């Protein structure tokens, strides 16, 4: 039989050498396996030809199908973490394979694990790492990662050695160094396991980032300890000198800092490259993955910490890559990364289960296994407590008892330990099988038992949960104010503090780094506050449409002008109606709202006429336009985009301005002069692009208070203050919207549908941002009247439409 | 309040602050606004004027009167600094609440520049424009729009549904507290060096 990347591992030299060749059935075997070829075979079964890729694809399929099956039962997944389920499944499948073949055909081999399964998970972690939180707690994380891991390794190894000396374990062929080696590989908290379990537990972000950061950063320590002890074992216990020990310590710094630098260098390269990919949008996502993967392999090649490299590559490049690449590429990167990480995680756990079904490796030693379990738990608790006590002297936000409990309990071991132990050389370390068995038991214990019980524990201890809250604009603003205030206080008091450093970094970033690494267009709009603001407006726009649909006012979008054909009752939301609703369509596109009629067209089956498109255009007029609309031209190499940012801004500002008449400081007496009206009557035929149509455009900035008087001037043609949209004026020709297909016409003219002219769409008053709070007394605004007690279709004086 | 603060800060830290005070004031007993110009890093802070202003704001200095002081002495300096002390583990609910209110009041005074107890739209706009002035690519228009949006958000939190005739005057301190309800400001608004060690008061 064969195995995925099987074969005997050769002696590692320096780093984690993976020289396990994949045994592939060569062409010679294939042809000989076909038997005597004496006639022409029309069809032949060429299993050996496709064997390897087929098996791989099949396993991936099995893993994914398993995931589907698990999630069918919500009750089960609520209690049992997915990782545990996958391990059990793996055991089951392994059992089947073994029963069929009596040979362990499939195992999780270190090669496959370290080269293909681990990088996506770590890259995903790094790319989506909340940087501010991470660097804010970096001191804590480093302490746990470095000191904590060394502590765990030392204490576990030495204790096991001590117990071994007493003879309880029986006579094992293990020396002190072997114990230390084992300690070092079992000590490390595993990022894959931590992610898998903590994902379902939802502890607060500080706690999560500490445990997770620790699991990522301890790789350097693990690598160094593992290599050091392994080479010591090779050299022989007697020959180890002080120099070697010193070299070990030095190698720690080299490995960790070197790995980090490699990661940062590749992040720089990646950011720089994405700056120039404007014309090759289609392959943009590819760069992210390739360059990150290269950073991993490069660090591996130089025997530095590969996990650190790819983590920091992800962490450092986040900001610039997200700024440079297009919206669609960003979505692609996001989804692909998540998919690969999730897939890799699934395969890892499943194969952990399968690999366990291998009687050849099983060596049972009750004392050893039991004691290992006890020691790693106990020493972890002790380590966490001591370190937290030290840290609390320096931390602003203290870590309480509950946090410490979660941290100790959340120190899970996982596949990294297993892969490392599988990498050991049988010839040098005689007790390899014992180690492997113990590691399997430990991993299973932590993932299954601790994974199962951590959720109830967290609930029982009432751990502060993460708050999934919409980022409030005020929060962002005040947060920004805080940063400045705090760094000012630090400046004034002459201290170099946290805020001072962050301030310096932000300045450096803005002045130098962003200029080099970010596209010029991206530099402008990268302020986070602006992003939040845009998002909020988008959300409002969507809920506006949804609300309108719900109340039936946007019925004209859904039903055609002839009432007979479609008679839909909108008062109750129906499941089937969801498919076609505009808001559904808007919502489903993650991040890129497409109000393009043509795109929507393809999804709907109802009858369209100009009316609908006109109304759509009306909507589009007033809502913040999405970042891109892409036309469906099939082209391998291009996605054509709509570049009218300037227009976006205009609509944006216009919309905001209109909302503000409620505040005392900006009382808008809508001052329209007669002149405007005349111009409009004249220009009806022409589509002049100016903002006269929405006369609100001029908010006097000098003295808002004095606008009160303008109202009384009486030169408004409309008696009421309000937006005077000449297009809505009663008497003019109705054929406007027929003559000019709206999407070709000027943006500024609003051509209402027939129905809209009679019945202005309701606009609900119960969302927060777009609703004006107070309008003038005489306004006949649809907002206000829409929420009146009676729900009657009303004919408005068409002069005023605040939408 | 100040004495409580002094009880909880080491003499070492007070000494350090005193040295700094002397450095800023040029060995004089009081500091004026101009003395803050000597701090080089403060130049780049976008809301520097508001922060310096806060030091001289009589409301922050716990004086009964209103308006701006011309100069402050070391005790006043410490008073302002005391707004930034971190919370302690052993504080009870009432203390925490008081603590929080104090910090929020400091913030409120910073925004409310005309001392009328309300943050009006114009004042809010000022603050936001200043805050975002550090970003050269952000136009004044956009900054203003953001301020407006934030104000509306604040109003919707504080007042909820407004009647058509209602006018929203501005954010009062109670409203301000409401905005900050879910967010734990105590853990965010402090400076590290004012870490607590329980040693006797300064001399």
Interface residues (C-beta under 8 A of the other chain):
Chain A: X396 X397 X398 X400 X467 X469 X472 X473 X474 X475 X477 X478 X479 X480 X481 X482 X484 X485 X486 X487 X488 X489 X490 X491 X492 X493 X494 X495 X497 X498 X499 X500 X503 X507 X510 X523 X524 X525 X527 X529 X530 X533 X536 X537 X649 X652 X653 X656 X659 X660 X662 X663 X664 X665 X666 X704 X765 X766 X768 X769 X773 X774 X775 X777 X784
Chain B: X16 X17 X20 X23 X24 X36 X39 X41 X42 X44 X45 X46 X47 X48 X51 X81 X84 X86 X89 X107 X110 X120 X121 X122 X127 X128 X131 X132 X135 X137 X138 X141 X142 X145 X146 X148 X149 X150 X151 X152 X153 X154 X155 X156 X157 X159 X161 X162 X164 X165 X166 X167 X168 X169 X170 X179 X180 X182 X183 X187 X188 X189 X190 X191 X192 X193 X195
